[in-house]
Amino acid sequence: MPRRHIHVTGAAEAPLRAALRALRTELAVPEEFPPAVLAEAEAAAKAPRLPAHDATDLPFFTIDPPTSTDLDQAMHLARRADGGYRVHYAIADVAAFVTPGGALDAEAHRRVLTLYFPDGKVPLHPAVLSEGAASLLPGEPRPALLWRIDLDAQGRRVATDVRRALVRSRAKLDYATVQRQIDDGTAEEPVALLRDIGRLREALEAERGGISLNVPEQEIVETDHTYSLAYRAPLPADAWNAQISLLTGMAAADLMTAAGTGILRTLPTAPDGAVARLRRSAQALGVRWPHHVSYADVVRSADPAEPRHAAFLQECTTLLRGAGYTVFTDGHVPTPAVHAAVADEYTHCTAPLRRLVDRYAGELCVSAVAGNEPPEWVRAALPALPDEMAAGSRRANTVERESVDTVEAALLSGRVGEIFDAYVIDVKEREPAVGTVHLDDPAVVARIQGGTSRLPLGEWLRVRLAEADPGSSKVLFAPA
């Protein structure tokens, strides 16, 4: 998940788009697919490997942003007779289209992840697959990995199955529509149950000490023929939907560890120094954090619609640094093997159109349930996957960081010398005149330096915009 989401609408001016194009060139982003890859994708789109099991009778639905067409997941939720729940979760079967060792496979290993720029994306797979034949678009039969996860009345998992199946989504929903239908009572039961199951899973997450970050999105907002940055808070439906994905990732990790071969998403516990730094940021932003309250509880109490809480949630993502992938074979499961934020064993398996590793994790789970050894092409690729994913993640993080900096610099470029109200949310220990400030309006978090005295951590400060250069992706403030 990107650390800082940002979206540019059609209102953005040409200089900003020019700066983003230059950023693509600077980072050597592989935008165009080679002809051999496109040809293989076109052929695969016309003749995928279809499964024998037909589950097109299940009325699946997808939940994504309104403009999304690369739809990895579709779900159907139902009550069970014993008071529990049944989650059917269909994941796009990319392996039905990608031949191991082919040009399409090699290109996916080169790209690793879909890259998200503010004005568009650079996909992992050609659009004929990722936004067409492999995407779980409504009304279209699609090959999928069909998960069936049974929960008890408290939301705990009691049974798991996954197999290849042909599915058909009935509706493409967005978060705002789902939230509105649930709130006003017009949602059909399969949609309405998202709130019930989501809340149960959130309660279990809190019980085991896990945490989900509802990080706000930075948006460019057009007002009176000009534009500025603002935060958009996620809806509860965003979090409930994420709980279904987390549930599946945890179920997949259990299947792989039981089978003795797999790849886990792991994250070490944050060091005390990182938590102490976050406490300083909370103090700076006026976020209440009593000493007896855990980090997870503070995050759960934060309101992403409140600007200072939004900035705090952005800072919380620093505790997710150090996440990686851990491969195990022949039954030698690493210890510990948990993801600290999930507070359990977990893997990535629900976004194969956008993330390379998910295709392999899904294949491992299908093999585990069937009682088969994983295919040789999966076993052969496993040892290199952690390094490939790490390299891809570094590039994605650079794209994200530089994109945000470029957008902020472009939006502020005509305001150099202006005075803003800000809060000092971080100060460098060895350079106390250098730190980070958060502006409520516009929604900017940037560097400050230039004074001769220690910055007042946790206090309000008048700051002057000293530099805003989209060409260098640099925004710099100084004490006013």
VMD Tcl script that draws the C-alpha trace (Angstrom):
set ca {
  {0.00 0.00 0.00}
  {1.37 3.40 -0.87}
  {2.38 5.42 2.18}
  {0.84 8.63 0.90}
  {-2.00 8.40 -1.62}
  {-2.35 11.39 -3.91}
  {-4.59 11.94 -6.90}
  {-4.43 14.57 -9.65}
  {-7.67 15.48 -11.42}
  {-8.05 16.94 -14.92}
  {-7.88 20.39 -13.32}
  {-4.11 20.10 -12.81}
  {-2.11 22.58 -14.85}
  {0.28 21.66 -17.65}
  {3.49 22.46 -15.67}
  {2.56 19.87 -13.06}
  {1.94 17.20 -15.67}
  {5.22 18.12 -17.36}
  {7.04 17.69 -14.05}
  {5.43 14.26 -13.57}
  {6.47 13.21 -17.08}
  {10.02 14.30 -16.32}
  {9.92 12.28 -13.10}
  {9.01 9.15 -15.07}
  {12.03 9.70 -17.31}
  {14.35 10.40 -14.39}
  {13.32 7.20 -12.60}
  {13.58 5.11 -15.80}
  {10.06 3.79 -15.34}
  {9.31 0.98 -17.85}
  {6.10 2.37 -19.34}
  {5.86 0.73 -22.77}
  {5.52 -3.04 -23.06}
  {7.77 -4.76 -25.61}
  {5.97 -6.04 -28.76}
  {6.55 -9.70 -27.82}
  {4.88 -9.13 -24.44}
  {1.90 -7.40 -26.00}
  {1.51 -10.16 -28.57}
  {1.61 -12.86 -25.89}
  {-0.91 -10.94 -23.77}
  {-3.29 -10.55 -26.71}
  {-3.12 -14.29 -27.44}
  {-3.62 -15.19 -23.77}
  {-6.62 -12.88 -23.51}
  {-8.31 -14.81 -26.30}
  {-7.50 -18.28 -24.96}
  {-7.00 -18.42 -21.16}
  {-6.72 -21.72 -19.31}
  {-10.26 -22.13 -17.98}
  {-11.10 -24.09 -14.81}
  {-13.50 -27.01 -14.65}
  {-15.48 -25.75 -11.65}
  {-18.28 -23.29 -12.49}
  {-19.29 -20.83 -9.75}
  {-20.96 -18.26 -11.98}
  {-24.21 -18.77 -10.06}
  {-22.79 -16.83 -7.07}
  {-23.71 -13.13 -7.40}
  {-20.30 -11.59 -6.73}
  {-19.69 -7.85 -6.46}
  {-16.52 -5.74 -6.46}
  {-15.68 -2.67 -4.37}
  {-13.13 -0.30 -5.87}
  {-12.64 3.39 -6.66}
  {-15.15 4.48 -9.33}
  {-12.60 4.75 -12.14}
  {-10.77 1.47 -11.43}
  {-10.82 -1.20 -14.13}
  {-8.05 -3.52 -12.85}
  {-10.30 -5.47 -10.48}
  {-8.44 -8.17 -8.54}
  {-11.14 -9.16 -6.04}
  {-14.85 -9.89 -5.97}
  {-16.83 -11.10 -2.98}
  {-20.10 -12.66 -1.90}
  {-21.08 -12.68 1.78}
  {-23.77 -14.83 3.39}
  {-25.03 -16.01 6.75}
  {-24.64 -19.66 7.75}
  {-27.36 -21.65 9.45}
  {-25.30 -21.96 12.67}
  {-25.15 -18.17 13.13}
  {-21.79 -17.73 11.47}
  {-20.84 -16.33 8.08}
  {-19.52 -17.58 4.74}
  {-17.10 -15.43 2.76}
  {-16.63 -16.22 -0.91}
  {-13.69 -14.22 -2.22}
  {-12.70 -14.50 -5.87}
  {-9.18 -13.43 -6.83}
  {-8.22 -12.87 -10.47}
  {-6.36 -15.96 -11.75}
  {-3.39 -14.36 -13.49}
  {-1.74 -17.77 -13.88}
  {-4.54 -18.68 -16.30}
  {-3.04 -16.13 -18.70}
  {0.70 -16.08 -17.95}
  {2.87 -18.94 -19.20}
  {5.88 -19.57 -16.92}
  {9.11 -18.66 -18.68}
  {7.35 -16.69 -21.43}
  {7.80 -13.06 -22.43}
  {4.84 -11.94 -20.31}
  {6.22 -13.72 -17.26}
  {9.67 -12.23 -17.74}
  {8.24 -8.71 -18.07}
  {6.21 -9.15 -14.87}
  {9.40 -10.12 -13.04}
  {11.06 -7.00 -14.44}
  {8.25 -4.71 -13.32}
  {7.28 -6.49 -10.06}
  {4.57 -3.97 -9.05}
  {2.11 -1.59 -10.61}
  {3.49 1.91 -10.06}
  {1.11 4.69 -9.07}
  {1.76 8.25 -10.16}
  {-0.63 11.07 -9.25}
  {-1.80 11.35 -12.86}
  {-1.91 7.67 -13.77}
  {-0.37 4.26 -13.28}
  {2.29 2.08 -14.89}
  {0.77 -1.42 -14.83}
  {2.38 -4.74 -14.00}
  {0.57 -6.46 -16.89}
  {-0.65 -5.12 -20.25}
  {-4.08 -3.49 -20.14}
  {-5.61 -6.17 -22.36}
  {-5.22 -8.44 -19.32}
  {-5.11 -6.19 -16.25}
  {-8.06 -4.05 -17.35}
  {-9.67 -6.59 -19.67}
  {-9.61 -10.37 -19.90}
  {-8.18 -11.05 -16.40}
  {-10.04 -8.29 -14.56}
  {-13.19 -9.26 -12.64}
  {-15.38 -6.85 -14.58}
  {-19.15 -7.07 -14.08}
  {-21.12 -9.35 -16.36}
  {-18.05 -11.19 -17.67}
  {-17.12 -14.81 -16.83}
  {-13.56 -14.90 -15.52}
  {-11.13 -17.57 -14.26}
  {-10.42 -16.99 -10.57}
  {-9.01 -18.50 -7.41}
  {-12.17 -18.91 -5.39}
  {-11.72 -18.75 -1.62}
  {-14.44 -20.03 0.68}
  {-13.84 -19.01 4.27}
  {-16.33 -19.94 7.00}
  {-16.50 -17.84 10.15}
  {-18.26 -18.43 13.45}
  {-20.65 -15.92 15.01}
  {-17.70 -13.97 16.47}
  {-15.95 -13.73 13.10}
  {-13.28 -16.35 13.83}
  {-12.21 -18.55 10.94}
  {-13.39 -22.16 11.22}
  {-12.82 -23.54 7.70}
  {-10.89 -22.58 4.56}
  {-10.99 -23.78 0.97}
  {-9.54 -22.40 -2.27}
  {-9.83 -23.76 -5.78}
  {-9.89 -22.62 -9.36}
  {-13.34 -21.63 -10.60}
  {-15.14 -19.65 -13.24}
  {-16.90 -16.66 -11.65}
  {-18.98 -13.71 -12.80}
  {-19.33 -10.43 -10.93}
  {-22.80 -8.91 -11.00}
  {-21.99 -5.37 -9.86}
  {-19.08 -2.93 -9.71}
  {-19.56 -0.86 -6.56}
  {-17.49 1.97 -5.10}
  {-16.81 2.77 -1.46}
  {-19.12 5.77 -1.24}
  {-22.04 3.82 -2.72}
  {-21.49 0.88 -0.39}
  {-21.24 3.18 2.62}
  {-24.40 5.05 1.66}
  {-26.41 1.87 1.04}
  {-25.32 0.35 4.34}
  {-25.99 3.55 6.28}
  {-29.48 4.13 4.85}
  {-30.50 0.46 5.05}
  {-30.94 -0.09 1.31}
  {-28.00 -2.50 0.88}
  {-28.84 -6.07 -0.08}
  {-27.72 -8.64 2.48}
  {-24.47 -9.70 0.74}
  {-23.37 -6.03 0.83}
  {-24.87 -5.20 4.23}
  {-22.94 -8.09 5.79}
  {-19.68 -6.32 4.95}
  {-20.27 -4.07 7.98}
  {-21.12 -6.99 10.28}
  {-18.15 -9.11 9.26}
  {-15.82 -6.10 9.02}
  {-16.61 -4.98 12.56}
  {-16.18 -8.50 13.94}
  {-12.80 -8.80 12.25}
  {-11.77 -5.36 13.51}
  {-12.63 -6.46 17.06}
  {-10.52 -9.59 16.64}
  {-7.69 -7.48 15.24}
  {-7.77 -5.31 18.36}
  {-7.90 -8.44 20.55}
  {-4.70 -9.86 19.06}
  {-2.93 -6.47 19.08}
  {-3.02 -5.78 15.34}
  {-3.61 -2.44 13.68}
  {-4.86 -1.17 10.33}
  {-3.89 2.33 9.25}
  {-6.73 4.28 7.65}
  {-4.37 6.73 5.97}
  {-6.09 9.70 4.33}
  {-5.59 10.45 0.65}
  {-4.18 13.76 -0.48}
  {-6.30 15.22 -3.26}
  {-5.93 18.18 -5.57}
  {-9.06 20.27 -5.22}
  {-10.11 22.87 -7.80}
  {-11.67 26.06 -6.40}
  {-12.34 29.29 -8.33}
  {-10.08 28.26 -11.22}
  {-7.18 27.48 -8.93}
  {-6.24 24.34 -7.04}
  {-4.89 23.24 -3.68}
  {-4.13 20.16 -1.59}
  {-6.58 18.71 0.92}
  {-7.05 15.43 2.79}
  {-9.83 12.93 1.98}
  {-10.62 10.69 4.92}
  {-11.32 7.02 4.18}
  {-14.80 5.67 4.88}
  {-15.58 2.83 7.30}
  {-16.40 0.72 4.22}
  {-12.75 1.07 3.12}
  {-11.65 -0.55 6.38}
  {-14.31 -3.28 6.29}
  {-13.30 -4.19 2.75}
  {-9.63 -4.31 3.81}
  {-10.55 -6.76 6.60}
  {-11.75 -9.28 3.99}
  {-8.39 -9.08 2.24}
  {-6.53 -9.41 5.56}
  {-8.67 -12.41 6.49}
  {-7.71 -14.11 3.21}
  {-4.02 -13.29 3.61}
  {-4.00 -14.82 7.08}
  {-5.85 -17.92 5.85}
  {-3.33 -18.26 3.02}
  {-0.41 -18.04 5.45}
  {-1.92 -20.84 7.55}
  {-2.35 -23.05 4.48}
  {1.24 -22.54 3.43}
  {2.74 -23.08 6.87}
  {0.73 -26.31 7.25}
  {1.97 -27.49 3.86}
  {5.57 -26.57 4.67}
  {6.26 -24.42 1.60}
  {5.38 -20.78 1.14}
  {6.22 -17.10 1.21}
  {5.10 -14.85 4.08}
  {4.85 -11.10 4.39}
  {6.77 -10.30 7.56}
  {7.35 -7.16 9.61}
  {9.49 -6.89 12.76}
  {8.22 -5.11 15.84}
  {9.03 -1.40 15.71}
  {12.03 -0.40 17.86}
  {11.42 1.70 20.95}
  {13.11 4.69 19.34}
  {10.63 4.72 16.45}
  {7.68 4.60 18.85}
  {9.23 7.39 20.95}
  {9.56 9.53 17.82}
  {5.92 8.87 16.99}
  {4.96 9.97 20.51}
  {6.69 13.28 19.84}
  {4.74 13.67 16.61}
  {1.50 12.94 18.46}
  {2.33 15.60 21.03}
  {3.18 18.06 18.26}
  {-0.13 17.47 16.52}
  {-2.25 17.53 19.66}
  {-3.14 13.84 19.44}
  {-3.83 12.53 22.94}
  {-1.59 9.57 23.82}
  {-1.55 8.71 27.54}
  {1.47 6.67 28.61}
  {-0.64 3.66 29.55}
  {-2.29 3.50 26.11}
  {-0.75 1.36 23.36}
  {0.21 2.58 19.91}
  {-2.50 0.39 18.37}
  {-5.22 1.87 20.58}
  {-4.13 5.43 19.77}
  {-4.26 4.72 16.04}
  {-7.73 3.17 16.37}
  {-8.96 6.28 18.16}
  {-7.56 8.70 15.54}
  {-10.09 10.40 13.29}
  {-8.72 10.57 9.73}
  {-11.22 13.34 8.92}
  {-9.48 15.65 11.42}
  {-6.42 17.29 9.75}
  {-4.01 16.84 12.66}
  {-5.04 13.22 13.12}
  {-4.60 12.75 9.36}
  {-1.02 13.99 9.61}
  {-0.41 11.71 12.59}
  {-1.67 8.68 10.63}
  {0.73 9.59 7.84}
  {3.57 9.59 10.37}
  {2.42 6.21 11.71}
  {3.36 4.58 8.43}
  {7.02 4.98 9.42}
  {6.52 2.04 11.79}
  {5.78 -0.18 8.77}
  {9.33 0.18 7.48}
  {11.26 -3.06 7.42}
  {8.49 -5.20 5.95}
  {9.71 -7.95 3.65}
  {9.02 -11.43 2.33}
  {10.24 -14.66 3.90}
  {10.39 -17.90 1.91}
  {10.32 -21.33 3.55}
  {10.47 -24.83 2.07}
  {10.52 -28.43 3.28}
  {8.59 -27.59 6.43}
  {11.17 -25.19 7.89}
  {8.85 -22.32 8.85}
  {10.88 -19.35 10.15}
  {10.47 -18.16 13.72}
  {9.19 -15.56 14.27}
  {7.26 -15.26 11.04}
  {4.57 -12.75 11.94}
  {3.67 -9.39 10.52}
  {3.79 -6.99 13.46}
  {0.92 -4.79 12.21}
  {-1.31 -7.80 11.50}
  {-0.12 -9.50 14.71}
  {-0.27 -12.89 13.03}
  {1.19 -14.83 10.14}
  {0.15 -13.22 6.90}
  {0.88 -13.17 3.18}
  {0.02 -11.17 0.09}
  {-2.32 -13.11 -2.20}
  {-5.26 -10.86 -3.13}
  {-3.81 -8.47 -5.74}
  {-2.13 -10.55 -8.49}
  {-2.97 -8.04 -11.24}
  {-0.85 -5.44 -9.43}
  {1.73 -7.40 -7.40}
  {3.97 -10.20 -8.68}
  {4.22 -12.29 -5.49}
  {0.46 -12.82 -5.23}
  {0.40 -15.10 -8.29}
  {2.86 -17.44 -6.57}
  {1.14 -17.31 -3.18}
  {-2.20 -18.19 -4.77}
  {-0.69 -21.15 -6.58}
  {0.88 -22.43 -3.36}
  {-2.49 -22.27 -1.59}
  {-4.37 -24.10 -4.36}
  {-1.74 -26.84 -4.25}
  {-1.89 -27.05 -0.45}
  {-5.68 -27.52 -0.37}
  {-5.53 -30.12 -3.15}
  {-2.79 -32.01 -1.31}
  {-0.38 -31.59 -4.24}
  {3.21 -30.48 -4.43}
  {3.57 -26.93 -5.76}
  {4.31 -26.70 -9.50}
  {7.99 -26.68 -10.36}
  {7.75 -23.18 -11.84}
  {6.60 -21.92 -8.45}
  {9.29 -23.73 -6.46}
  {11.99 -22.54 -8.86}
  {10.95 -18.89 -8.53}
  {10.54 -18.80 -4.73}
  {14.17 -18.22 -3.67}
  {14.51 -15.05 -5.77}
  {11.10 -13.55 -4.98}
  {12.03 -11.72 -1.74}
  {14.85 -9.80 -3.44}
  {12.71 -9.10 -6.51}
  {9.88 -7.77 -4.38}
  {12.30 -5.70 -2.29}
  {13.74 -4.05 -5.41}
  {10.26 -3.42 -6.80}
  {9.09 -1.96 -3.49}
  {12.08 0.40 -3.37}
  {11.21 1.70 -6.82}
  {7.51 2.04 -5.90}
  {8.41 3.91 -2.70}
  {10.67 6.27 -4.65}
  {7.90 6.92 -7.18}
  {5.48 7.64 -4.36}
  {7.81 9.92 -2.41}
  {9.02 11.87 -5.44}
  {5.49 12.16 -6.82}
  {4.15 13.68 -3.62}
  {7.10 16.07 -3.44}
  {6.62 17.06 -7.08}
  {2.91 17.74 -6.63}
  {3.44 19.76 -3.47}
  {6.23 21.77 -5.10}
  {4.12 22.46 -8.19}
  {1.11 23.58 -6.17}
  {3.23 25.91 -4.02}
  {5.59 27.20 -6.72}
  {3.81 30.53 -7.06}
  {3.65 31.17 -3.33}
  {7.34 31.42 -2.37}
  {7.71 34.04 0.35}
  {4.19 33.57 1.75}
  {3.61 32.96 5.44}
  {1.72 29.89 6.69}
  {0.57 28.49 10.02}
  {2.25 25.18 10.81}
  {3.00 22.70 13.57}
  {6.47 21.33 14.20}
  {6.02 17.57 14.22}
  {9.66 16.45 14.19}
  {13.10 17.86 15.01}
  {16.44 16.28 14.16}
  {18.32 15.44 17.33}
  {21.75 16.38 15.92}
  {20.43 19.37 13.93}
  {17.74 20.93 16.15}
  {17.18 23.78 13.66}
  {16.09 21.24 11.03}
  {12.82 19.34 11.15}
  {9.40 18.71 9.68}
  {6.28 20.87 9.72}
  {2.65 20.04 9.02}
  {0.34 22.59 7.41}
  {-3.42 22.23 7.83}
  {-4.08 24.32 4.72}
  {-2.81 23.36 2.23}
  {-2.37 19.69 3.26}
  {1.41 19.64 3.13}
  {4.09 17.95 5.24}
  {7.54 19.32 4.42}
  {11.05 20.12 5.63}
  {11.96 23.24 7.58}
  {15.41 24.72 8.17}
  {17.17 28.03 8.17}
  {16.75 29.25 11.71}
  {19.52 29.59 14.29}
  {17.67 28.23 17.31}
  {16.06 24.91 18.20}
  {12.70 24.31 16.57}
  {9.83 24.18 19.11}
  {8.70 20.56 18.84}
  {4.99 20.19 19.35}
  {4.27 23.90 19.02}
  {2.55 26.18 16.55}
  {4.91 28.18 14.35}
  {4.64 30.80 11.63}
  {6.71 29.63 8.65}
  {7.75 31.15 5.35}
  {7.86 29.18 2.12}
  {11.52 29.44 1.10}
  {11.57 27.12 -1.89}
  {9.08 25.24 -4.09}
  {10.68 23.79 -7.20}
  {8.81 21.02 -9.04}
  {11.90 20.42 -11.17}
  {13.85 19.29 -8.10}
  {10.77 17.98 -6.26}
  {11.73 20.22 -3.36}
  {9.63 22.14 -0.84}
  {11.42 23.96 1.95}
  {10.10 26.20 4.71}
  {11.94 28.50 7.10}
  {10.84 30.07 10.39}
  {9.05 33.35 9.63}
}
mol new
graphics top color blue
foreach p $ca { graphics top sphere $p radius 0.5 }
foreach p [lrange $ca 0 end-1] q [lrange $ca 1 end] { graphics top cylinder $p $q radius 0.2 }
display resetview
